[in-house]
Amino acid sequence: MNTAQFSPAGTLTAEDLGTIHLIGVGGVGMSGLARLFLTRGIRTTGSELREWPSLAGLRALGGTIHMTHEPANLDGVDTVVYSSAIPADHLEMVEARRRGLRVLHRSEALAAAMTGRRAVAIAGTHGKTTTTSMVTMVLQQAGEDPSFVIGGEISEVGSGAHHGTGQYFVVEADESDRSFLIYRPFVSVITNIEPDHLNTYGDFATLKAAFAEFARLTDPEGFIVTCADDPATRDLAATLRAEGRRVYTYGESPDADLRMTDMSSSARGVRYLAEVDGRALGEIRLPVPGRHMGLNSAAAVLTAYLLDLPLAAATDALAAFPGVRRRFERKGVADGVLVYDEYAYHPTSITLALRTLREVAGEGRLLVVFQPYRLYRTRDLQAEIAEGLAVADEVVLLEVFGPGELRQPGEGSAALIEAIDLPAERKVFVDSWEAAPVEVARRARPGDVVVTMGAPPISLMGDQLLDALLARTGEPGAAGPVAAEAPVGTTTTAPVTDVARDAPAAGTDGASPTAG
């Protein structure tokens, strides 16, 4: 999708949009935007076909939710908002244009909501949801009351969006469909750049050029923050500095502007020492594990430092950081087996997440239930995904989740399972959703860690895994048989043609997050 069809941020405000209708309002990205509009007092409606968890909250805020898609849903509407997952021939899109209504991409509507605020936009292949959440919590701790729209829900806050009274507006900027080029940030943060979404960009060079363009859209009075440890962002920082732009870096590299030293990660969390230009900032602690989490937090600390916020606001907020849902989220324990959920589908995110979970597993084994996300990614990055999954002791593999994609013979998980370098008895492809909990219950032992990982539907399996593990104990209160119905879009026979409106957490494949 080319951003030429989108309108760059300008003077349009959210209030100028009148009554707003969001097509496919239930997913994380669209529901967050709807929540933002409703808390600003803007009349908001939406349409869906199934009952997403977010819809009850939108109704409680006064939103009107239609559980159908039909032309009558647009009665009394001034502006229709869609995501990149909505096809141009969707009946409500067609009707909106027939009526002459204003039709905006989600990113355009979000840009209107940011008008008049200092936007802090966080982009990157990995870690942008977590980093956006961290920056938001630091600003909140500093008393700034920022507005925010995040591609996931901060576990403690329980929401991915808020209309605040402060000057800052924190937003996760999605590169998957180029829509991040609509924004005009005061602060731009780029966590890292790796090959992804090449169905949009064609090659890595074009993707890197898009991130450079995003950085150049930053207000000259503001600044750009990048990671000194990532080769692509390191090169980008050098290029931008040569152009006279204000760029600051973070990481363990000796020449990083915010340098991290003595970093360690364990099941209890992450700690490191931070210094800026030789000035010691002290120890930073996180209650969540993973060195990549440490890097994300360093981006938040550096941003806070450059905004002249109290250092204590950063250290206190990060010390209490509860994590983000679907990012290293503990679902529960049954029969001595810990179950987690993790939104990782790119090879780097898979590897980082599984290495972190190994720290948690300790002497136990690590089992991953993985559902690949998108056929093109699974095909193009098959070797890298397989290498990442091999970090686990055992792999249970579901078929690729690829809404709207046609699977050709030999594509998908059948090829991926063969590429994973594990003994045959330690990896298995299951041909149905219902078979996965049964397989996990057969394989997992007390002391093991099991993680559901990958495409959005897999997050719904955690409770079924816990039920299956508990049922094998035969104890009173065991949850009984595993639910027999798979979520919409998880069919494992080709072709996969369901349209998952905004199914991804914000930041991915046109529905706006990413792991980390």
TIMAR-882211 format. One record per residue (C-alpha): x, y, z; residue number from 0. Coordinates in nm, 4 decimals. Example, Ala and Ser with C-alpha at 12.3 -4.5 7.8 and 13.67 -1.06 7.14 Angstrom:
BEGIN
1.2300 -0.4500 0.7800 0
1.3670 -0.1060 0.7140 1
end
This chain:
BEGIN
0.0000 0.0000 0.0000 0
0.1380 0.3396 -0.0963 1
0.0971 0.6346 0.1365 2
0.0275 0.8528 -0.1669 3
-0.3344 0.7558 -0.1129 4
-0.3208 0.8854 0.2468 5
-0.3295 1.2484 0.3595 6
-0.0305 1.3648 0.5676 7
-0.0940 1.5108 0.9097 8
-0.2227 1.8676 0.8898 9
-0.4631 2.0922 1.0757 10
-0.7585 1.8510 1.0852 11
-0.8555 1.7627 1.4445 12
-1.0506 1.4703 1.5853 13
-1.3398 1.7027 1.6618 14
-1.3526 1.8030 1.2941 15
-1.4415 1.4437 1.2055 16
-1.7964 1.4642 1.3448 17
-1.9592 1.1298 1.4168 18
-1.7035 0.8565 1.3491 19
-1.7666 0.4975 1.2397 20
-1.4873 0.2370 1.2541 21
-1.5108 -0.0733 1.0353 22
-1.3796 -0.3773 1.2224 23
-1.3753 -0.1958 1.5571 24
-1.2956 -0.4966 1.7752 25
-0.9223 -0.5447 1.7173 26
-0.6568 -0.3839 1.9344 27
-0.5599 -0.1060 1.6932 28
-0.9097 0.0035 1.5978 29
-1.0628 -0.0409 1.9431 30
-0.7860 0.1730 2.0929 31
-0.8646 0.4505 1.8481 32
-1.2369 0.4185 1.9252 33
-1.1633 0.4414 2.2979 34
-0.9616 0.7569 2.2392 35
-1.2459 0.9219 2.0463 36
-1.5072 0.8219 2.3030 37
-1.3046 0.9583 2.5952 38
-1.2731 1.2857 2.4013 39
-1.6517 1.3041 2.3900 40
-1.6801 1.2308 2.0173 41
-1.9791 1.0246 1.9081 42
-1.8341 0.6952 1.7849 43
-1.9837 0.3834 1.6297 44
-1.8302 0.0655 1.4958 45
-1.9118 -0.2598 1.3211 46
-1.7957 -0.6148 1.3890 47
-1.8928 -0.9734 1.3177 48
-1.7844 -1.1337 1.6445 49
-1.7640 -1.0342 2.0089 50
-1.4085 -0.9139 2.0733 51
-1.3042 -0.8631 2.4387 52
-1.2662 -0.4873 2.3822 53
-1.6262 -0.4263 2.2765 54
-1.7795 -0.4292 2.6248 55
-1.5500 -0.1437 2.7276 56
-1.6419 0.0592 2.4205 57
-2.0123 0.0153 2.4922 58
-1.9541 0.1239 2.8534 59
-1.8002 0.4464 2.7215 60
-2.1109 0.5141 2.5118 61
-2.0028 0.3619 2.1820 62
-2.2596 0.2072 1.9493 63
-2.1428 -0.1318 1.8214 64
-2.3221 -0.2982 1.5286 65
-2.2692 -0.6751 1.5141 66
-2.3239 -0.6750 1.1382 67
-2.1734 -0.5068 0.8344 68
-2.4445 -0.3224 0.6415 69
-2.5097 0.0175 0.4798 70
-2.7547 0.1248 0.7519 71
-2.4636 0.1316 1.0005 72
-2.3519 0.4556 0.8338 73
-2.6730 0.6476 0.9024 74
-2.5843 0.9697 1.0838 75
-2.2096 0.9157 1.0306 76
-1.9721 1.1882 0.9049 77
-1.6386 0.9998 0.8886 78
-1.5637 0.6327 0.8217 79
-1.2329 0.4896 0.9444 80
-1.0771 0.1678 0.8098 81
-0.7548 -0.0269 0.8619 82
-0.5305 -0.1804 0.5961 83
-0.7003 -0.5160 0.6644 84
-1.0285 -0.3829 0.5200 85
-1.0590 -0.4384 0.1429 86
-1.1616 -0.1514 -0.0832 87
-1.4737 -0.3393 -0.1909 88
-1.6009 -0.3926 0.1646 89
-1.9711 -0.3054 0.1533 90
-1.9429 -0.0312 0.4163 91
-1.6468 0.1231 0.2330 92
-1.8423 0.1197 -0.0917 93
-2.1456 0.2741 0.0793 94
-1.9368 0.5441 0.2486 95
-1.7968 0.6584 -0.0843 96
-2.1402 0.6427 -0.2463 97
-2.2722 0.8760 0.0230 98
-1.9758 1.1106 -0.0109 99
-1.8642 1.0614 0.3489 100
-1.5124 1.1399 0.4631 101
-1.3142 0.8114 0.4507 102
-0.9873 0.7929 0.6451 103
-0.7271 0.5261 0.7037 104
-0.6742 0.4514 1.0729 105
-0.3415 0.6355 1.0672 106
-0.5027 0.9474 0.9174 107
-0.7670 0.9520 1.1907 108
-0.4972 0.9029 1.4524 109
-0.2937 1.1883 1.3041 110
-0.6000 1.4138 1.3368 111
-0.6260 1.3163 1.7037 112
-0.2623 1.4220 1.7538 113
-0.3075 1.7701 1.6086 114
-0.1967 2.0339 1.8587 115
0.0061 1.7898 2.0712 116
0.3763 1.7050 2.0766 117
0.3774 1.3593 1.9229 118
0.6235 1.0966 2.0441 119
0.6179 0.8272 1.7739 120
0.7888 0.4914 1.8334 121
0.8759 0.2773 1.5310 122
1.0924 -0.0283 1.4675 123
1.0803 -0.3907 1.3607 124
1.0796 -0.5168 1.7204 125
0.9952 -0.3720 2.0577 126
0.7824 -0.0761 1.9590 127
0.4750 -0.1798 2.1597 128
0.6802 -0.2334 2.4749 129
0.8844 0.0840 2.4230 130
0.5687 0.2874 2.3589 131
0.4220 0.1504 2.6814 132
0.7377 0.2343 2.8761 133
0.7564 0.5912 2.7430 134
0.3887 0.6366 2.8289 135
0.4348 0.5160 3.1863 136
0.7416 0.7385 3.2354 137
0.5442 1.0436 3.1186 138
0.2575 0.9461 3.3475 139
0.4960 0.9064 3.6417 140
0.6313 1.2545 3.5656 141
0.2788 1.3968 3.5932 142
0.2452 1.4819 3.2241 143
-0.0873 1.2934 3.1659 144
-0.0068 1.2057 2.8026 145
-0.2573 1.0897 2.5466 146
-0.1558 0.7578 2.3967 147
-0.2525 0.4896 2.1497 148
-0.0501 0.1705 2.1846 149
-0.0600 -0.1497 1.9836 150
-0.1115 -0.3575 2.2959 151
-0.2526 -0.3145 2.6429 152
-0.0274 -0.2204 2.9341 153
-0.1067 -0.4979 3.1787 154
-0.1499 -0.2650 3.4755 155
-0.3448 0.0044 3.2906 156
-0.5658 -0.2444 3.1059 157
-0.6036 -0.0179 2.8058 158
-0.4176 0.0619 2.4878 159
-0.5478 0.4183 2.4571 160
-0.6196 0.7263 2.6701 161
-0.7117 1.0898 2.6131 162
-0.4904 1.2943 2.8432 163
-0.4676 1.6630 2.9264 164
-0.0917 1.6953 2.8802 165
0.1122 1.8255 2.5871 166
0.2465 1.4860 2.4751 167
0.0776 1.2230 2.2583 168
0.2580 0.8863 2.2490 169
0.1845 0.6613 1.9545 170
0.3121 0.3354 1.8129 171
0.4025 0.4019 1.4495 172
0.3314 0.1136 1.2103 173
0.5671 0.0614 0.9181 174
0.3909 -0.2448 0.7754 175
0.1816 -0.0433 0.5262 176
0.3937 0.2756 0.5203 177
0.1296 0.4572 0.7236 178
0.3920 0.5787 0.9728 179
0.4932 0.8295 0.7066 180
0.1714 1.0224 0.7741 181
0.2822 1.1407 1.1179 182
0.4817 1.4540 1.1986 183
0.6480 1.3683 1.5316 184
0.8187 1.5969 1.7772 185
1.0167 1.2936 1.8954 186
1.0859 0.9890 1.6777 187
1.2172 0.6656 1.8302 188
1.3407 0.3824 1.6070 189
1.4231 0.0698 1.8068 190
1.5760 -0.1390 1.5259 191
1.5345 -0.2173 1.1565 192
1.5349 -0.5724 1.0182 193
1.3875 -0.7322 0.7051 194
1.0091 -0.7631 0.7414 195
0.6957 -0.6621 0.5500 196
0.8868 -0.7160 0.2267 197
0.5537 -0.7834 0.0601 198
0.5064 -0.4063 0.0966 199
0.8636 -0.2870 0.0399 200
1.0123 -0.5440 -0.1967 201
1.3593 -0.5421 -0.0440 202
1.5460 -0.4417 0.2707 203
1.6987 -0.1310 0.1131 204
1.3548 0.0123 0.0405 205
1.2412 -0.0660 0.3952 206
1.5450 0.1137 0.5402 207
1.4768 0.4108 0.3150 208
1.1222 0.4316 0.4537 209
1.2533 0.4439 0.8110 210
1.4933 0.7204 0.7067 211
1.2017 0.9123 0.5584 212
1.0073 0.8639 0.8827 213
1.2988 1.0059 1.0823 214
1.3272 1.3079 0.8523 215
0.9638 1.3949 0.9260 216
1.0632 1.4768 1.2849 217
1.0124 1.8376 1.3931 218
1.3452 2.0273 1.3688 219
1.2864 2.1483 1.7241 220
1.2523 1.7890 1.8412 221
1.4903 1.4936 1.8178 222
1.5419 1.1351 1.7008 223
1.6353 0.8397 1.9252 224
1.7833 0.5191 1.7816 225
1.9682 0.2092 1.9008 226
2.3476 0.2126 1.8715 227
2.3643 -0.1680 1.8886 228
2.1522 -0.2377 1.5799 229
2.3517 -0.2150 1.2524 230
2.0740 -0.0570 1.0468 231
1.9758 0.2080 1.3019 232
2.3430 0.2780 1.3702 233
2.3969 0.3506 1.0006 234
2.0797 0.5592 0.9944 235
2.2004 0.7679 1.2889 236
2.5255 0.8448 1.1086 237
2.3397 0.9481 0.7924 238
2.0975 1.1730 0.9792 239
2.3729 1.3370 1.1828 240
2.5595 1.4144 0.8632 241
2.2442 1.5958 0.7509 242
2.2557 1.8099 1.0652 243
1.9667 1.6420 1.2452 244
1.9478 1.5934 1.6219 245
2.0024 1.2203 1.6771 246
2.0775 1.0431 2.0054 247
2.1581 0.6762 2.0556 248
2.1321 0.4190 2.3327 249
2.2763 0.0736 2.3885 250
2.5777 -0.1184 2.5137 251
2.8048 0.0202 2.2398 252
3.0861 0.2314 2.3884 253
2.9921 0.5347 2.1771 254
2.6189 0.5303 2.2572 255
2.4896 0.8588 2.3987 256
2.3111 0.6624 2.6709 257
2.5454 0.3776 2.7482 258
2.4276 0.0639 2.9273 259
2.6837 -0.1294 3.1322 260
2.6802 -0.4320 3.3615 261
2.3477 -0.5479 3.2201 262
2.2101 -0.8756 3.3514 263
1.8847 -1.0633 3.3020 264
1.7264 -1.3382 3.5081 265
1.3803 -1.4703 3.5822 266
1.3494 -1.1860 3.8356 267
1.4053 -0.9154 3.5747 268
1.6699 -0.6932 3.4163 269
1.9165 -0.4501 3.5684 270
2.1883 -0.2278 3.4218 271
2.3801 0.0911 3.4883 272
2.3110 0.3920 3.2670 273
2.5203 0.6944 3.1856 274
2.4787 0.9837 2.9417 275
2.7888 1.1572 2.8088 276
2.9870 1.0240 3.1042 277
2.7286 1.1330 3.3606 278
2.6097 0.8402 3.5711 279
2.2324 0.8111 3.5865 280
2.2402 0.5169 3.8242 281
2.0861 0.1726 3.8164 282
1.7804 0.0908 3.6066 283
1.5709 -0.2096 3.7093 284
1.2848 -0.3875 3.5354 285
1.0675 -0.6599 3.6897 286
1.0420 -0.8391 3.3533 287
1.3293 -1.0490 3.2088 288
1.5065 -1.0215 2.8747 289
1.8039 -0.8150 2.7582 290
1.5878 -0.6837 2.4743 291
1.3556 -0.5441 2.7419 292
1.6565 -0.3616 2.8828 293
1.7204 -0.2019 2.5439 294
1.3576 -0.0964 2.5159 295
1.3749 0.0653 2.8579 296
1.6947 0.2515 2.7627 297
1.5065 0.4152 2.4752 298
1.2466 0.5343 2.7269 299
1.5117 0.6609 2.9707 300
1.6944 0.8530 2.6974 301
1.3703 1.0045 2.5686 302
1.2773 1.1159 2.9209 303
1.6263 1.2605 2.9744 304
1.6091 1.4621 2.6512 305
1.2597 1.5887 2.7416 306
1.4109 1.7101 3.0705 307
1.1850 1.4913 3.2820 308
1.2938 1.3930 3.6349 309
1.5156 1.0854 3.6306 310
1.3190 0.9442 3.9227 311
1.0096 0.9364 3.7021 312
1.1892 0.7018 3.4632 313
1.3464 0.4761 3.7261 314
1.0260 0.4495 3.9325 315
0.8037 0.3827 3.6300 316
1.0353 0.1170 3.4898 317
1.0833 -0.0515 3.8269 318
0.7047 -0.0985 3.8359 319
0.6608 -0.1794 3.4665 320
0.4043 -0.4601 3.4550 321
0.4629 -0.5664 3.0970 322
0.2299 -0.5615 2.7992 323
-0.0348 -0.8179 2.7243 324
0.0884 -1.0796 2.4780 325
0.4468 -0.9781 2.5601 326
0.5843 -1.2397 2.7992 327
0.2386 -1.2694 2.9564 328
0.1993 -1.5358 3.2240 329
-0.1299 -1.7172 3.1717 330
-0.1112 -1.9521 3.4712 331
0.0195 -2.2803 3.6062 332
-0.1399 -2.6273 3.6004 333
0.0047 -2.9593 3.7175 334
0.3414 -2.7913 3.7734 335
0.3634 -2.6508 3.4189 336
0.3936 -2.2740 3.3641 337
0.2063 -2.1364 3.0617 338
0.2987 -1.8075 2.8930 339
0.1803 -1.6200 2.5858 340
0.4118 -1.4168 2.3639 341
0.3435 -1.2133 2.0499 342
0.6554 -1.3072 1.8535 343
0.6487 -1.4175 1.4919 344
0.9617 -1.2606 1.3387 345
1.2813 -1.4696 1.3741 346
1.4631 -1.2194 1.5942 347
1.1651 -1.1795 1.8264 348
1.1188 -1.5572 1.8427 349
1.4832 -1.6102 1.9384 350
1.4886 -1.3346 2.2020 351
1.1615 -1.4470 2.3576 352
1.2619 -1.8136 2.3770 353
1.6033 -1.7320 2.5234 354
1.4312 -1.5241 2.7907 355
1.1846 -1.8037 2.8648 356
1.4780 -2.0419 2.9037 357
1.5879 -1.8236 3.1954 358
1.2451 -1.8753 3.3484 359
1.2423 -2.2504 3.2828 360
1.5702 -2.3021 3.4679 361
1.6177 -2.6798 3.4969 362
1.2851 -2.7440 3.3252 363
1.2234 -2.7852 2.9549 364
1.0811 -2.5217 2.7192 365
0.7941 -2.6147 2.4847 366
0.6624 -2.3729 2.2239 367
0.3235 -2.3905 2.0534 368
0.3816 -2.1786 1.7438 369
0.1401 -2.0483 1.4836 370
0.3270 -1.8738 1.1996 371
0.1898 -1.5398 1.0861 372
0.1584 -1.4750 0.7104 373
0.2560 -1.7129 0.4336 374
0.4990 -1.4749 0.2643 375
0.6954 -1.4277 0.5878 376
0.6978 -1.7998 0.6658 377
0.8222 -1.8744 0.3143 378
1.0807 -1.5958 0.2844 379
1.2206 -1.6315 0.6388 380
1.1733 -2.0062 0.6809 381
1.5346 -2.0856 0.7700 382
1.5553 -1.8007 1.0207 383
1.2206 -1.8880 1.1844 384
1.3238 -2.2538 1.2082 385
1.6526 -2.1565 1.3716 386
1.4700 -1.9441 1.6282 387
1.2212 -2.2187 1.7148 388
1.5059 -2.4653 1.7669 389
1.5972 -2.2706 2.0828 390
1.3035 -2.4559 2.2439 391
1.3284 -2.8158 2.3583 392
1.0092 -2.9162 2.1789 393
0.7892 -2.7520 1.9142 394
0.4190 -2.8003 1.8474 395
0.3436 -2.6303 1.5159 396
0.0074 -2.5121 1.3857 397
-0.0688 -2.4143 1.0276 398
0.0120 -2.0605 0.9139 399
-0.2417 -1.7894 0.9978 400
-0.2708 -1.5976 0.6709 401
-0.6002 -1.4099 0.6319 402
-0.6736 -1.3491 0.2651 403
-0.3705 -1.5488 0.1454 404
-0.3833 -1.8571 -0.0773 405
-0.1550 -2.1382 0.0337 406
0.0146 -2.3279 -0.2464 407
0.1158 -2.6955 -0.2207 408
0.4328 -2.7314 -0.0159 409
0.3989 -2.3905 0.1490 410
0.3344 -2.3203 0.5136 411
0.3982 -2.5248 0.8238 412
0.4560 -2.8565 0.6429 413
0.7797 -2.7123 0.5053 414
0.8671 -2.5249 0.8249 415
0.8464 -2.8298 1.0516 416
1.1043 -3.0092 0.8361 417
1.3426 -2.7137 0.8609 418
1.3491 -2.7036 1.2426 419
1.6754 -2.8621 1.3613 420
1.5295 -3.0811 1.6353 421
1.4943 -3.4597 1.6524 422
1.1722 -3.5858 1.4986 423
1.0297 -3.6903 1.8352 424
1.0725 -3.3342 1.9704 425
0.8721 -3.1540 1.7009 426
0.5244 -3.2141 1.5662 427
0.2841 -3.0515 1.3220 428
-0.0776 -3.0691 1.4406 429
-0.3457 -3.0417 1.1764 430
-0.6143 -2.8853 1.3951 431
-0.6497 -2.6274 1.6709 432
-0.8061 -2.8867 1.9031 433
-0.5075 -3.1216 1.8732 434
-0.2537 -2.8719 2.0136 435
-0.3652 -2.8747 2.3817 436
-0.3874 -3.2541 2.3701 437
-0.0316 -3.2731 2.2361 438
0.0991 -3.0329 2.5014 439
-0.0705 -3.2283 2.7800 440
0.0990 -3.5440 2.6480 441
0.4450 -3.3887 2.6305 442
0.4768 -3.1392 2.9177 443
0.6153 -3.2428 3.2567 444
0.6062 -3.0646 3.5936 445
0.8758 -2.7961 3.5938 446
0.8410 -2.7257 3.2216 447
0.7470 -2.3932 3.0642 448
0.5019 -2.3854 2.7732 449
0.4552 -2.0737 2.5592 450
0.1951 -2.0018 2.2932 451
0.3603 -1.7833 2.0324 452
0.2906 -1.6234 1.6981 453
-0.0177 -1.5077 1.5109 454
-0.2997 -1.3290 1.6969 455
-0.5394 -1.6269 1.7402 456
-0.2834 -1.8304 1.9358 457
-0.3307 -1.5976 2.2347 458
-0.6733 -1.7579 2.2809 459
-0.5221 -2.1029 2.3412 460
-0.3603 -2.0418 2.6812 461
-0.6697 -2.1230 2.8845 462
-0.7275 -2.4395 2.6813 463
-0.3698 -2.5522 2.7521 464
-0.4211 -2.4938 3.1244 465
-0.7467 -2.6894 3.1102 466
-0.5795 -2.9818 2.9332 467
-0.2901 -2.9874 3.1819 468
-0.5264 -2.9718 3.4779 469
-0.7566 -3.2382 3.3334 470
-0.4759 -3.4958 3.3233 471
-0.4396 -3.4765 3.7036 472
-0.7896 -3.6113 3.7566 473
-0.8288 -3.3730 4.0505 474
-1.1684 -3.2277 4.1425 475
-1.2183 -2.8967 3.9632 476
-1.0328 -3.0040 3.6523 477
-1.1681 -2.7989 3.3685 478
-1.2808 -3.0925 3.1603 479
-1.2411 -3.1435 2.7850 480
-1.0633 -2.8909 2.5715 481
-1.2967 -2.6543 2.3874 482
-1.3737 -2.7970 2.0477 483
-1.4099 -2.4754 1.8527 484
-1.1110 -2.2961 1.7061 485
-1.1116 -1.9160 1.6676 486
-1.2187 -1.7664 1.3382 487
-0.9430 -1.7794 1.0772 488
-0.7464 -2.0725 1.2199 489
-0.8513 -2.3321 0.9627 490
-0.5527 -2.5489 0.8792 491
-0.6464 -2.6564 0.5286 492
-0.5624 -2.4469 0.2238 493
-0.6662 -2.1947 0.1189 494
-0.6904 -1.9523 0.4083 495
-0.9195 -1.6757 0.2910 496
-1.0746 -1.5229 0.6037 497
-1.0370 -1.1476 0.6318 498
-0.9210 -1.0731 0.9863 499
-1.0216 -0.7135 1.0338 500
-0.7564 -0.5605 1.2600 501
-0.6852 -0.9049 1.4024 502
-0.3192 -0.8268 1.4754 503
-0.2251 -0.6242 1.7742 504
-0.1361 -0.2810 1.6490 505
0.1868 -0.2617 1.4535 506
0.1614 -0.5520 1.2137 507
0.0459 -0.6103 0.8603 508
-0.1817 -0.3136 0.8329 509
-0.3737 -0.3645 1.1528 510
-0.1140 -0.1981 1.3570 511
0.2121 -0.4598 1.7145 512
0.5403 -0.6291 1.7349 513
0.7135 -0.8362 1.9871 514
0.9559 -0.7200 2.2385 515
end
